[in-house]
Structure formats: structure tokens, C-alpha cells
């Protein structure tokens, strides 16, 4: 573990401060570690705990979710210009963020019992928040980016229209909180994972179990 060793080698250098011969030895060791360690390409600092960070489908942007109530969209290539940031404002901590496959929308999970859809080009919300009766645990887009699902402690999984942010008539129910869900690669089925000890597969069009 090169990075962990770096901490100890740096401390050894500090302890040998003033001993030129030993300092040189420690500096050689530290330089060797740097040559073999992963190189840090970019770091973005936030005003709170960062809860999630994901790449855009084209790999050109990074989306972060932060406890300071903001999701932020960074352009990786624009390393010199910190001003090239799109911020999505929330009323409470942002727990999760995801891109649509189209790169046109993102969805965020907030600790106010709601998820939100956002237009990447304008930075503005699409419609009203996607609300649940309890904390939202996860949000995910369909493969085509036209639908989104949300899971909640309220024991439901809900499917939403991305272009209008309106709920569809598809609601899946567990007997306990739902922790996670996702579409299959074709967008035809949804698998859900519940705290009730069950994983279930559903028809994404009818809402019936498969």
C-alpha cells in the first residue's frame, strides 16, 4: 500500500529533521513511492461531507452530492477554471446523484424525503420534487433516460416520467423499507431489494411481479 506507506515515510522524515544524511535517505524513499503511486488528476473541495460522486456517461464530467445541500457538476477538462461549475441547490443534505444515459438530466436524492430531476443544460429543476412518505434511499434512470425510479423507507418503489417529473401509475410495494432498485439493460424489468429480506423482479410496464 504505497499511499499508506507514504504517511509513515513522511513522519520518519520529520523525526530526522536536521540530520542531512538520513533526511536524504527518506526523501529518496518518498520520491520512489510517488513514482509508483497513482497520480491525482483533480480534486474538488466542498463545504461539507461528500456523499456521492459519479462520472457522466461520456466521462467528461463529474457529479457530486454533498451534505451542504448542493449537488455539483464539474467539467474535468476545465482544470484551470473552477468557475465552470453547475450547482443544484437543495433544502437539505444531498445523499446521492446519478446521470441519465443521455447526459441531459441528473437525478438527486435529498434528505427531505424527495428526489429531484434536473436539466443539465440549464441547471434548473424539472417539475416538482419526487416525493415519498419517508426517506428516499436510492434513485436510478432507465437505460433510455426517459424514466426514473426511486426507492424509499416508505416501502415503495415509484417510477417517474423524466420529461415531466410526474409519477406514473407504476408503484412496487414491499413489506419493509426498500434499499435499492434498478432497471434491467432493456428497461423492461426492475429488480428491487428490501429490508424485508426479499429481492423481487417486476415488469416495468405493468408493475406486476415476474
PAFI-484277 format. One record per residue (C-alpha): x, y, z. Coordinates in steps of 0.001 Angstrom, whole numbers, padded with zeros to 6 digits, always signed. Example, Ala and Ser with C-alpha at 12.3 -4.5 7.8 and 13.67 -1.06 7.14 Angstrom:
<rs>
+012300-004500+007800
+013670-001060+007140
</rs>
This chain:
<rs>
+000000+000000+000000
+002096+002876-001329
-000143+005679-000107
-000308+004316+003432
+003469+003853+003480
+003827+007468+002384
+002358+008616+005707
+004985+006708+007684
+007883+007742+005447
+006856+011386+005768
+006698+011061+009540
+010159+009460+009556
+011472+012417+007570
+010012+014811+010133
+011645+012917+013019
+015048+013048+011300
+014839+016791+010703
+018322+018270+010884
+020161+015055+010049
+021089+015698+006423
+022238+012147+005612
+019105+010474+006983
+016851+013155+005516
+018268+012372+002072
+017526+008669+002521
+013901+009379+003492
+013443+011798+000584
+014679+009133-001842
+012149+006679-000402
+009329+009202-000641
+010243+010060-004236
+010220+006346-005136
+006750+005981-003635
+005438+008969-005589
+006740+007490-008847
+004836+004253-008229
+001651+005731-006748
-001477+006762-008662
-001332+010382-009797
-004016+012737-008558
-005588+014330-011637
-008059+016675-009955
-009582+017434-006544
-012706+019483-005835
-013305+020636-002293
-016777+021079-000828
-018264+022789+002210
-019421+019530+003780
-019186+015757+003575
-019301+014436+000012
-021811+011580-000040
-021564+010508-003671
-019536+011162-006827
-020120+009721-010301
-018823+010159-013855
-021085+011242-016692
-021714+008571-019349
-019217+010250-021698
-016619+010551-018916
-016247+014316-019389
-017992+015466-016214
-018241+014532-012551
-021385+014925-010451
-021126+015126-006661
-023684+015026-003850
-022783+016920-000697
-024098+017313+002837
-024020+021110+002361
-027259+020895+000366
-025743+021077-003101
-025076+018731-005980
-022297+019995-008222
-021435+019292-011839
-017758+019679-012749
-016162+019587-016199
-012988+017510-015949
-011136+019065-018894
-011561+022571-017499
-008916+022087-014807
-007892+025731-014587
-011345+027267-014317
-013055+026475-011039
-015893+028760-012105
-017152+026187-014608
-019399+024506-012044
-023140+023926-012194
-024705+023844-008727
-028058+022226-007970
-029481+023745-004781
-031391+021622-002252
-033077+022447+001073
-031148+019719+002912
-028239+017315+002523
-027839+015628-000865
-027274+011907-000434
-026916+010561-003974
-026713+011723-007582
-026961+009957-010941
-026698+010853-014640
-029156+009781-017306
-027599+007866-020191
-028453+010796-022468
-026320+013225-020384
-029312+015582-020496
-030646+015030-016975
-029443+014171-013499
-031412+012898-010527
-030535+013633-006926
-031668+012191-003607
-032183+014677-000779
-032684+014017+002924
-036054+015853+002807
-037887+012676+001641
-037655+013632-002028
-035613+013099-005166
-035244+015770-007817
-034753+015803-011572
-032537+018462-013133
-031839+019709-016645
-028060+019580-017150
-028016+022341-019767
-029908+024914-017696
-029158+023727-014157
-032854+024105-013352
-035195+021529-011806
-037584+019567-013998
-041027+019837-012432
-041705+019368-008747
-039710+017180-006314
-040377+013435-006499
-041794+012957-003024
-042196+009909-000807
-043794+009445+002597
-040388+008578+004071
-036680+008994+003343
-035620+008210-000234
-032857+005588-000291
-031928+005441-003983
-032713+006883-007424
-031893+005465-010835
-032619+006175-014519
-033883+003690-017050
-031365+002768-019788
-033017+005145-022278
-033079+008002-019769
-036818+008591-020148
-037914+007089-016824
-036535+007211-013326
-037233+005140-010247
-036952+005993-006583
-036873+003688-003552
-037907+004639-000060
-038202+003703+003569
-041962+004109+002991
-041844+000561+001486
-042414+001637-002106
-040571+001949-005390
-042013+004574-007702
-041461+005156-011424
-041452+008695-012838
-041568+010329-016254
-038248+012187-016640
-039505+014850-019072
-042397+015934-016820
-041258+014749-013356
-044722+013276-012925
-045361+009919-011341
-046571+007040-013462
-049092+004509-012219
-046253+002045-011546
-045663+001542-007818
-043971-001525-006364
-044577-002388-002713
-042505-004288-000166
-043424-005158+003401
-040483-003114+004679
-038156-000300+003610
-036746-000617+000084
-032988-000136-000089
-032219-000297-003796
-033647-000943-007252
-032527-000857-010865
-033744-001448-014398
-032509-004368-016465
-030416-003463-019564
-033518-003415-021776
-035588-001297-019387
-038313-003944-019306
-037886-005245-015773
-036983-003784-012402
-035302-005604-009543
-035878-004315-006018
-034056-005074-002760
-035958-004729+000504
-035188-004740+004203
-037953-007346+004457
-035398-009926+003308
-036650-010135-000268
-035395-009200-003713
-038152-009054-006302
-038313-008728-010085
-041157-006714-011587
-042495-005954-015047
-041576-002297-015622
-044603-001702-017863
-047361-003331-015812
-045961-003117-012302
-046693-006797-011723
-044187-009269-010260
-042451-011514-012774
</rs>
